[in-house]
Amino acid sequence: MGELAKVEIRAFKDKTFRNELGKFELPINPEQFSQSFRVAYDQKQSAGADGNDPEFKAMKPEELVLNFTIDGTGVVPIKGKAGAFHKDVTEQVEQFLKLAYVMNGETHRPNFLRLLWGKVSFGDQNSFDCILKDLNIDYTLFSANGKPLRAKLKATFISYIEAARRVREEGKQSPDVTHMRMVEASSTLPLMTEQIYGDQTYYLQVAKANGLVNFRKLKTSKTLRFPPI
């Protein structure tokens, strides 16, 4: 049997997650983690209307909540150090704060984070790229001199996907983004406009955006730009 995989929180300086700064490994794995998914709708209702027709606006960033314990009673072994045990709760908490919460002096913002837990799947990925949203720390056990011996942390992370990567992954085919289309032998501007926007009446605006003098005679293999509505 292999060694139990621990939750890792890796910190990155850049939003593309290429420049790793360090990592924090949870000494004790959480018993569970929770994910929340939200969809935003415009629910404006006309005066006097009976009900409404919510209009989709966006998919809200996914949130992941980790509840975990940091123990300093000397019973939690330190990975990679035979016979050594965690005994300083304050130091462990400070390491986590520095990695996930404290503002980076170079970027002037907290670090970008990546959560990993062995082969656990976070949706369709084996990692969860995110930033810290909220953190609550409860100290629950103390030594005779008042030194914290155990802390329970509740950390809420919000997913983060760099803009260029998000566009690639979404692969949007909707009229609110720019489309580039090549003219084929059977193409007409009204038909192409209908295919992009679902409404061919925009063909004059498309002709203007592409500097077309005669939109009825499209040049085959010419690439046309269909700007967002």
SVG drawing of the C-alpha trace seen along z (x, -y; Angstrom):
<svg xmlns="http://www.w3.org/2000/svg" viewBox="-50 -50 64 52">
<polyline fill="none" stroke="black" stroke-width="0.4" points="0.0,0.0 1.4,-3.4 1.6,-6.4 -1.6,-8.3 -1.8,-11.3 -2.1,-14.6 -3.8,-17.8 -1.3,-20.1 -1.9,-23.8 0.7,-25.2 1.2,-28.9 2.1,-30.7 3.2,-34.2 1.6,-34.5 -2.0,-33.9 -0.9,-31.4 0.4,-29.1 3.9,-28.7 6.0,-30.4 5.6,-28.3 6.6,-29.9 6.1,-27.1 3.5,-24.7 1.7,-23.9 0.8,-20.3 -2.1,-19.8 -0.7,-17.7 -4.2,-16.1 -6.4,-15.6 -9.9,-17.0 -12.7,-14.4 -14.5,-16.0 -14.6,-19.1 -17.5,-20.8 -18.0,-22.4 -20.7,-24.9 -21.9,-25.8 -24.0,-28.8 -25.8,-30.2 -26.6,-33.9 -29.9,-34.9 -31.5,-38.3 -34.8,-38.0 -36.2,-41.4 -40.0,-41.3 -42.3,-43.7 -44.7,-45.7 -47.9,-43.8 -46.5,-40.7 -47.4,-37.3 -44.0,-35.5 -41.0,-36.2 -38.7,-34.5 -35.2,-34.5 -32.5,-35.3 -29.2,-33.5 -26.3,-35.9 -23.3,-33.9 -21.8,-30.9 -20.6,-32.1 -17.0,-31.0 -17.0,-27.7 -16.3,-27.7 -14.5,-25.0 -14.6,-24.8 -11.9,-22.9 -12.3,-22.3 -9.1,-21.1 -7.2,-20.8 -3.7,-21.9 -2.4,-20.0 0.6,-20.8 0.1,-18.2 3.0,-16.1 0.9,-13.3 1.0,-14.3 4.1,-13.1 6.1,-15.4 6.2,-13.9 9.7,-12.9 11.2,-13.2 11.2,-9.9 10.3,-10.3 9.5,-14.0 6.1,-15.5 4.3,-18.8 4.4,-20.8 4.0,-24.4 0.5,-25.4 1.3,-29.1 4.2,-28.5 2.0,-26.2 -0.8,-28.8 1.7,-31.5 3.1,-29.3 -0.4,-28.9 -1.2,-32.6 2.0,-33.6 1.3,-31.2 -2.4,-31.8 -3.5,-35.0 -0.7,-37.6 -0.3,-40.0 2.8,-39.3 5.1,-42.3 5.9,-41.9 2.4,-41.4 0.6,-43.4 -2.1,-40.7 -2.4,-37.3 -0.8,-34.4 -2.6,-32.3 -3.3,-28.8 -3.6,-25.3 -5.2,-22.5 -4.2,-18.9 -5.2,-15.8 -3.7,-12.7 -6.0,-11.4 -9.1,-13.2 -11.0,-14.9 -12.2,-18.4 -14.9,-18.4 -13.2,-17.5 -9.7,-18.4 -7.3,-16.7 -6.5,-20.1 -8.4,-23.2 -6.9,-26.5 -8.1,-29.2 -7.6,-32.2 -8.5,-32.4 -11.8,-34.1 -12.4,-33.6 -10.6,-32.1 -11.8,-31.4 -9.4,-30.1 -10.7,-28.7 -8.1,-27.9 -9.6,-25.1 -6.9,-23.7 -4.2,-25.5 -1.2,-24.5 -0.9,-25.7 1.0,-28.8 -1.6,-29.7 0.2,-28.4 -2.3,-27.2 -2.1,-23.5 -4.9,-23.0 -6.5,-25.1 -9.5,-24.4 -9.5,-26.3 -12.3,-26.8 -10.9,-28.1 -13.1,-29.0 -11.4,-29.1 -12.9,-30.6 -11.9,-29.2 -9.6,-31.2 -9.1,-30.7 -6.9,-33.2 -8.9,-35.0 -7.2,-33.6 -7.4,-30.1 -11.1,-30.6 -11.9,-31.7 -10.2,-28.6 -12.0,-26.2 -15.4,-27.8 -15.2,-27.6 -18.1,-30.1 -20.1,-30.1 -22.6,-32.8 -23.2,-36.2 -21.6,-38.0 -18.1,-37.2 -16.2,-37.9 -16.3,-35.2 -14.2,-34.7 -15.7,-32.8 -14.4,-31.9 -16.7,-32.5 -17.6,-29.3 -19.1,-29.0 -22.6,-28.7 -22.3,-31.5 -24.4,-34.6 -23.9,-37.3 -27.5,-37.1 -27.2,-33.3 -23.8,-33.6 -25.3,-36.3 -28.3,-34.1 -25.9,-31.3 -23.9,-33.5 -26.5,-35.7 -29.7,-33.8 -30.9,-36.9 -30.0,-37.8 -31.0,-41.5 -27.5,-42.3 -26.0,-41.7 -25.6,-45.4 -23.7,-46.0 -21.4,-43.0 -20.9,-44.4 -19.9,-47.7 -17.6,-46.1 -15.7,-44.3 -15.7,-47.2 -17.8,-45.4 -19.0,-47.5 -21.1,-44.8 -22.2,-42.2 -24.1,-40.3 -20.9,-39.2 -18.7,-37.7 -15.2,-36.5 -14.8,-32.8 -12.1,-32.0 -12.3,-35.5 -12.4,-35.6 -15.1,-37.8 -15.3,-39.2 -18.6,-39.0 -18.2,-41.3 -20.1,-40.8 -23.6,-42.3"/>
</svg>
